[in-house]
Amino acid sequence: MTNDKGLQDARIKIGTKQTMRNVEQGQAEEVYIAQDAEQHLITKIVQLCEKHNVKVTYVETMKELGKACGIEVGSAMAVVLK
């Protein structure tokens, strides 16, 4: 990711449950998905984002996404809130 600092500064929620909940509630502006996350999770969140017209951005690895979010562990997905 090229904009690591920007994601840390944004209002975000990290993790699959948080991401899905915020997309369903219409609070999501953009979703970041790690390409090495479990495929069934990726498929589910992408369908949800399409349904709610939320932009999806892919990140190469969960470790990279976690670092961009300012955490020490990897993350399958994160959501930027409106």
Backbone torsions as a table, in degrees:
resi	resn	phi	psi	omega
1	MET	NA	139.1	-178.4
2	THR	-92.0	-22.7	-174.0
3	ASN	-110.0	49.7	-176.1
4	ASP	-55.2	-47.3	-176.2
5	LYS	-64.9	-38.2	-179.9
6	GLY	-62.5	-37.5	179.6
7	LEU	-70.2	-36.0	177.1
8	GLN	-66.1	-34.3	-178.3
9	ASP	-80.2	-20.5	-178.3
10	ALA	-74.1	162.2	175.1
11	ARG	-83.5	104.5	-173.7
12	ILE	-125.9	160.7	169.3
13	LYS	-126.3	139.4	-174.4
14	ILE	-112.7	137.9	175.9
15	GLY	112.7	159.0	-175.4
16	THR	-64.6	-50.8	-177.1
17	LYS	-62.3	-45.8	-179.9
18	GLN	-61.8	-43.4	-178.5
19	THR	-62.7	-50.7	-178.5
20	MET	-62.0	-42.2	-179.6
21	ARG	-61.0	-46.3	-177.8
22	ASN	-68.7	-34.0	175.6
23	VAL	-65.8	-46.6	-179.7
24	GLU	-61.1	-34.1	-178.3
25	GLN	-85.4	0.9	177.6
26	GLY	75.3	20.9	-178.5
27	GLN	-99.1	-1.7	-174.8
28	ALA	-89.6	135.2	174.1
29	GLU	-98.8	-42.5	-178.3
30	GLU	-153.0	145.3	178.3
31	VAL	-118.7	133.7	174.9
32	TYR	-104.9	130.5	-177.9
33	ILE	-126.0	131.1	175.6
34	ALA	-78.9	130.9	-176.8
35	GLN	-69.4	-18.3	179.0
36	ASP	-96.2	11.9	174.6
37	ALA	-72.5	166.1	179.3
38	GLU	-60.8	134.2	-172.9
39	GLN	-59.7	-37.8	-178.9
40	HIS	-66.4	-30.0	176.3
41	LEU	-71.3	-42.3	179.4
42	ILE	-60.6	-48.5	-179.1
43	THR	-58.6	-45.0	-177.6
44	LYS	-63.9	-45.8	-177.3
45	ILE	-71.9	-35.1	178.5
46	VAL	-63.8	-43.0	177.9
47	GLN	-62.6	-41.6	179.5
48	LEU	-64.4	-41.5	178.9
49	CYS	-65.4	-40.1	177.8
50	GLU	-62.6	-41.9	180.0
51	LYS	-62.3	-36.9	-176.0
52	HIS	-102.6	10.3	179.3
53	ASN	54.0	50.3	178.5
54	VAL	-107.9	134.0	179.9
55	LYS	-67.4	136.7	177.9
56	VAL	-113.6	131.5	175.8
57	THR	-123.9	130.5	-179.3
58	TYR	-94.7	141.8	176.7
59	VAL	-119.3	145.2	-173.5
60	GLU	-59.9	-49.6	-175.3
61	THR	-133.1	159.6	176.6
62	MET	-65.0	-37.3	179.1
63	LYS	-61.5	-44.5	179.3
64	GLU	-63.1	-40.9	179.1
65	LEU	-67.2	-41.8	177.2
66	GLY	-60.1	-43.4	179.0
67	LYS	-63.1	-42.4	179.7
68	ALA	-63.2	-29.4	179.5
69	CYS	-85.8	-5.6	177.7
70	GLY	84.8	23.3	177.3
71	ILE	-116.0	160.1	-175.1
72	GLU	-83.6	-13.2	-178.2
73	VAL	-113.7	167.6	179.1
74	GLY	-75.2	162.5	177.9
75	SER	-141.2	135.1	179.4
76	ALA	-71.5	-35.6	-179.8
77	MET	-158.7	160.9	177.0
78	ALA	-148.0	155.6	-178.4
79	VAL	-126.3	136.4	173.1
80	VAL	-94.4	125.9	-177.0
81	LEU	-86.0	151.9	177.5
82	LYS	-67.4	NA	NA
